[in-house]
């Protein structure tokens, strides 16, 4: 790969914009269908051994997306797949998904689908607490990631990107996914966790974080999160170590209140619930692990697919670089938040990559009460 100044600039803009605007697009949304009473007819269903064999063949040979699109073309926006007594209803498109996202927790819920996240994040946050507390904790994230607060992170992001690519030669072969994941971890350490983690604890924090997430996402941990197994023991050991590391940072910051940092960790430390109660050390640790876990996959996936698609479409890559060069001429080589926001073509490329390769193509809920989506009974 020939690394020129233009290519480095492209990488800077790509990583920053993808990290900021990466949103989870859903090509299909999944909901489990309980027994329902009288009402509209149920949606069309895929049943029978023959149909299931064809379905599994498509899944194996063409992938999950192709399998769903094939059924969508045959059956429409709402359909059910019945497999060994388990009925899963798919809702495809915004016109049939309103209840999926807007329904009350008492009507449509994650159920125990995300139970595996509790040992990973901690029982003090996320799906280890009630919906009211979880809603307030989500508010902490929204406040910490406001555009007005993200503006101050452009400088540190730019420094991390430039320092990273200074280590590259002018030519060579690189694993795009691996390189962008590593770069995004460096940016996360600097902007989410602060200078002390980035400069003194980076290797230890992120090797432990990798151990935690790797063992949390193994099949045994997903299906049996509390079972005593080598995988869950490694997960719990990594979680305890990470908790100790973050607790040390939080206590250090609280004891030095005159020295305040502008990063997400500090925002979470300063956050308060509606009743005035401040966040605890355990809650801050869980919230930080959660945001690192959520952001790592979405940002790295979006950046990698955007880069890969541009590299395979020369005309689009040239247009993106030309746009950046023109904007830099306008602002005199000065890159800031507003400069990046003017890169409209690159924004469009990232959004198209998200449409084609959503980081999370499906979401799952368990319906507790009947919902009628576009006519059929779900």
N, C-alpha and C positions, 0 to 999 in steps of 0.2 A: 504494500500500500504506500503510495507516495504522499507523505504528510507535508502539505504546504500550509502557509498562514491561513489561506481561505478554508482549508479543511479543518484546521484547529478551531477557527471561528465557528464553522458549521457545527462542530461537536459541542462547543460551548452553548450555542443557542439551542441545539437539539436537546441536550441533557437538561438545561434549565427549564425550557418550556414544557417538555414532557413531564418533568417532576412536578411542575406547578399545575398544569391543566389536565393531567391524566385522570380520566374519569372512567368508571366502569360501565361499559355499554353492554347491553344484554341482547343476544340474538334469540334466545329462548329462555323462558322462565318456568320453573318447575314447581308444582304443588301437589302434595299427596291428597288423594280424594277419599274422605271417609264415607261411610254409608249415609245416604241422604233419603229424606222422605219424599212425599209427593211434590210435584212441581214440574218445571220444564223437563223435557227429555234429557238424558245424559248425553255427553258429547260422544262422537264416534270413537271406537276403541280398537286397538290392535290386540287381538287375542288369538289363541290357538297355536299349536306347536309349529305348523307350517309357516305362519306369519312371523313367529318369533325367530325361527331359523333364518329367514330372509333378512329380518331386522338385524340380527347379530352378525350376519355375513356383511351387510353394509357397514356396520359399526367397525368391524375388523379391517375391512379392505379400504374404506373411504373415510372413516373417522366419524366422530360424534356429530359434528356440524352437518355433514352430508346426510347422515341418517335422519336427523330432525327435519332438514329441508325436504327430504323425500316424502316424509309423512305429512308435512305441512302442505305440499303440493297436492297430495291425495285427499287429505281429510280437513284441511282448513286451519284456522288460527287456534282452535281449541280441540285437543284430542287426548285420549288416554291410552297408555300402554300398560297392559296387565301382564305381570310376570310372576309366576308362582304365588298368586294371590295378592301381590302387592300392586296396587293401582297408583300410577303416577300420571297426573294430568299436566299437560304442557300448555302454557299460555304464550302465544307468540305475537308480539306487536303491542303497541300502546293502547289500541282500541279495546283490548280484552284484559289488560293488566292493572287497571285502576285499583281494584280491590286487593290485589296482591301487595301493592305498596301502601295503600291508604287505609286498609282494614285495621281495626283495633287489635291489640295484642290478644284479647279474649276471643277474637274471631279467627285470626290467622297468625300463626306464630312459628318461630324457628323450632319450637319444641326442644328436643334433645339433639338436634342436628349439629349444633355448635358446642356441645358439651365438652368436646376435646380441647377447646380453647381455655377452659377454666384452669386446669393444671398448668398450662403454658403461661397465661397472662396473670393468673392469681384470682382468688375468690373475691377480691375487693373491687374488681372492675368488670366491665363487659357483661358477659352472660353469667357471671357469678353473683350479680346483684339484681335487684328488682328493676322493672322498666323505668320507674321514675328516676332512680339514681343513674341508670344508664343514659337516660335522656340528658341529664345535667352534665354528665361526663362528656357526652358528644358536644355539648355547648362549649366545653373547655377547648376541644379541638378546633371548633369553628372560630373561636376567638383567637387562638394561637396562630391560625393559618390565614388570617385576614390578609387581603392584598396589601393593606397599609403596613402590616408587619413583615410581609415577605420582601418588601422593597429593600430592607436593610441587609438581606441575605445575598443580594446579587454580587456584591464585592467579594465576600468569602467564597461563593460558588465559582466565580471567575478565577480566583486565585488557585483553588483546588484543581480546576480543569487545566489551567495553563501549566501548573507544576507537574501534573500527571503526564501531559503530552510532551513536556520537555525531555522526558526519559526515553521517548521513542526516537528511532532513527528516521532518516528520510525515506527509507523503503523497507518493506518487509511484509509479513503476513500476520494478521491478528485475528483472534477469536472475538468477534464483535460483542457477543453476549457476555462473555467473561470479562472483557475490558470495561464495558459499560456498567456491569454489576459492581465491579471493584471501585470504579469512579463514583458511582452513586452511594456506595457505603462511606467513602471519604467525605462526600458532601453531607450525608446524613449525620455523620459524626460531628462535623463542624457546625452545621446549621440547626440540627435538632438537639444535640447533646452538649455542644459548647466546646470551647478551646481546650479545657483541661482533659476532656475525654479524647479529643482528636490528637492532642500532642503527647499525652502521657499514657493513655490507656487503650488506644485504638485496637491494637492487635488482640489484647486480652478480651476486651468487650465484644468484639465482633466474631472472634473464634468461639467464644462461649455462646453468643447469640446464634451462630450457625449450628452449634451442637444442640441447642434448645429447639430450634425450628425443625431441624432435620429429624430429630427423634419424635417431635410432636406430630409430624405429618406422615409418619409411617403407618401402615395399615393397622397394625395392632393397637397403636395409640389412638387412631381415629375411631376404631370400633369398640375398644375396651380401654378408655382413658385412665381408669383407676386400677386396672389389673396389675398385679405384681409381675413385671416382666423385665428383661434386660433393657428393652427400649424405654419403658416408662421410668426405670431407675436412672438411666442416663439423662432423660429429660428433666427429671426432678433435681438431679445433681447440678445440671447446668442452670436451671431456674434459680436454685438457691445461691449459686455463685454470682449470677447476674444481679440478683436482688442485693447481695452484699456490696457489689461494686457500685450500683446506683445509689444505695443508701449512704455510702461514704461521700459521694458527690453531693447529694441533697443536704446532708448534715453540714458539710463544709460550706455550702452556699448560705445556709440558714444562719450559720455562726459568723458569716462575713456579710451582713446585710448591707453594709455601705458600698459593697462592690457588686453591682447588679449587671448581669449579662443579658443581651438581647437574643435569646434563642428560645426554642419551643420548650425545652426543659424548664427554663426559668418561668415561662408563662404557666406551665402546669403546677409548679411549686406555688406560685402566687394565686392560683385559682381558688375560688370559694363557692360553696353551694349556696342556694338561695337563703338558707337559714343562717348564713354567716360562717359556717364551719369550713376551715381550710382543708385542703387535701392532705392526707397523711403520706408518710414516706412510702408505705406499701402501695398506696393508690397511685402515687407518682410513678413508681417503678412499673406497675402494671400498665399504666397509660402509655408510658414510653415504649415498652415492649410491643404493645398493640400497634402503635403508629409506625414503628420500625417494620413490624411484620406486614402490615397492610401496604405500606409504601414501597417496600423492597420489590415485591412481585409486580405491582402495577407499573411502577416507574421503569424498572429494568425491561419488562416485557414491551411496554410502549416504545421506549427508546430503541430497543433492539430491532423491533419490527419496522419502525420508521426508517432507521438507518439502512436496514436490509432492503426495504422497498425502494428507497432512493438510489442506493448503489446499483440496483438492477434496472433502474429507469433513468438513463443518462440525461434525458431532456429535463426531467423534473429536478434532478440533482443540480444541474447547471442553473436552472431557474432559481432554486433556493439559494445557491451561492451568489448569484448575480444580485438577488434582492438584498442580501446581507452587505455586499460590497457597496451598493448604492446607499443604503441606510448609514453605513459607516462614513461614507463621504459626506453625508449630510450632517452627521454629528461629530465629525473630526476624530474618528477612531475611539470615541468614548462609548463604552457599553454600560448601560444601566437598565433599570426595570422598563422604562418607557421605550428604550431602543429595542428591546426584545419584543415588546408588545406590537411593534410596527412590522414585525416579520410575518405578515399575513399569509404568504404562500407557505412558509414553514408550518404555521399554525394549521393550515388546511391539510398539509401532508400528515401531520400528527393525528388530526381528527379522522382522516381516511384510514390510517393504520389502525386506529381504535375501532373503526367500523368493521374493517376486514378481519382484525385479530383482537377481539376484546379480551382483556386479561381474565375476566370472569364471564364466560358466555352464558352461564346459567346461575340462577339463584333458587334456593329451595325454601319452601314454607310448608307447614302442616296446617291444614284448615280444620278449625274446631267447629265451625258452623257453616251451613250451606251458603254458597255464593253463586249467583247467576251471571255468568260472563258472556255477554253478547247473545243470550238466548239459551244455550245448552246448560244443563244443570252440572255444577262442578262440586 
